Amino acid sequence: MFLLTESLRSALTAIRANRLRSVLTTLGIVLGVAAVVAVIALLQGFSQAVSSQLNGLGSNTLLVQSYLPLQELLAGKVAKVTPSDMRAIAAQVPGIAGISPILPLNAKVT
């Protein structure tokens, strides 16, 4: 018990002797903890946003996307799903209620 009391007394003496250093150390710890809490909150918010967007699609939504090997992309070819591809998917996969094509575009707005 004496050792604990002596340690606390020594610590308080050191804090009083170096007030500015003690305040700056405490401030650093508080800011560090606040930064970690803020990052965790942002990541949880981002995770919830992504989850809600995926849930908005529904569990019965299937996204089919075409792709090309890298060499063909570098040659300038474009990957596409044609209307006949969509009809073939609808005919081959049971339980499809509807198909909706999506056309992604990249453009500059001036």
Helices and strands as residue ranges (DSSP letters): H 2-17, H 19-57, H 70-74, H 83-92
